[in-house]
Amino acid sequence: MRFDASNRLFLILIDSKDYEGSWKLRRNLDLLKPSIEKYLNGFTDKKTAGLQTTFMYSGKEYTCLADCVFVNK
């Protein structure tokens, strides 16, 4: 079993014309790049407090940063 409490940035991909095929957007770099760059360019240290997530695993408490970027086609 693998475990990692590293920080995470999740990309939520949505193809409004083909919901079941939304996973195919992961290889569309022309669509992904602008959304990722917009997120990174707008990121500031002030935002990190709101991204903090604390959870328990095997009786130990972990803290990491997590956020989502929604990409719609």
N, C-alpha and C positions, 0 to 999 in steps of 0.2 A: 504494500500500500504506500502510495506517495503522499506526502504532505508538504505544503509550502505556504508560508504566511507572508509572501512578498506582496508588494503593492500591485494593484491591478487596474487596467483601463479596458473596459469592455466595449466592443463595437456592436451595436444593435442594428442589424441590417434589415430593411423593410422594402420589399418591392410591392407597391400597392396594386399592381396589375397581376401579380403572381406570388401570393403570400407563401405558398409551399416552396417556391423556387427562390426565395429570398437568400438562401445560403449561397447561391451562385454569385451574388454580388461581391463576395469576398475576394474575387480575382479581378474585379473591375477597379483598377487603381485610379483611373481618371475620375471615378465617382468618389472613391474613398479619400484620396489625397486632400482635396479642399476642406472636407469636414474635419479631418485630423489636424491639418495645419491651422484651421480656425480655432480649434480647441486649444492647441498648444500655444498659439500666439496670444490667446486671451487668458492664459493661465497665470495666476499670481500666487505668491506665498500666502496671501490672506485667505484664499480658498481652501487651503489644506485642512483647516479645522473642521470644515463641514464635510470633508471627505473621509474623516477618520471612522473606522469600523472596528469594533471590538467583538471578539467571539471566543468561545471556549472550544478546546479540542483536547481530548484525553486528559481532562481535569486541569489543564493549564490555560490561562488567558492570553490571547494574542491580540495585537493591534496592528492594523495596516491601513493604507489609504486605498480607496476604490471609487471609481467613477464610470459613467457610461457616456458614450457618444452615439447618438442616434443618426443613422444615415438612411434617408428616404429616397427612393427612386420613383 
